[in-house]
Amino acid sequence: MSNNTTLLYGIKNCDTIKKAIKWLDANKIPYAFHDYRVDGLDSALLESLCQLSDPQLMLNKRSTSFRALTDEQKENLDNESLKALFLATPTLIKRPLLVNNDSAHLGFKADQYQAIFS
C-alpha cells in the first residue's frame, strides 16, 4: 500500500460502498476499489489492514453475515478468531474500509470524508 493511493475496500453491491464511491467521484478523488468478492482477501492483505485498523472495530455487527454466526463464534471474538472469520467471510468487515495516507477509516459519512480529504 503506497502512501499516496486511496484504496476503498468492500463489495460493490453494498449501499454504503455506493455512497462512498459516489462521494469520491463527485469530489474527483482518485482511488482504487478492492472488491472482496472479485479481488479476494488473503491473509497478507488482511494482516496489513489489521495493522491500520483494530479488528474489533472492523467487525460489522449489523451484517447478515454476523447474525449468521453461531453463539459460540460470537462469544470467542478475539483478534485471531476475528481474522479467521474475516478470511472465511469478508462481508463481516465493516464497509467501506478506506485507506488513505496509511490510515484506515471505517464506514462512510460525507463529513468524515470531507475532513479526510480537505
C-alpha angles and dihedrals in degrees: 000000000000120000099241100046119094111216126193118198126195142076120302097229092057112112093220091052089051090053092049092048091047090051094047091048093046090051093045093238110160113227143155119233121217113196110200091208094050104028097031133220120255130182094258093055092043091050091052091049091049089053087060100038135029110254089221089060091044092061111105102214092179094060124107086233090062093047088053092059118104119252088248091055091048092051095054103052104144118146095266094050089045091054090052090049092048091052091049094042114019090181086076087074114096111250137265105022105191119195115195128160091352094304128107128222123191126212127002130272119156094224091050091052090046089056093046093052101035 
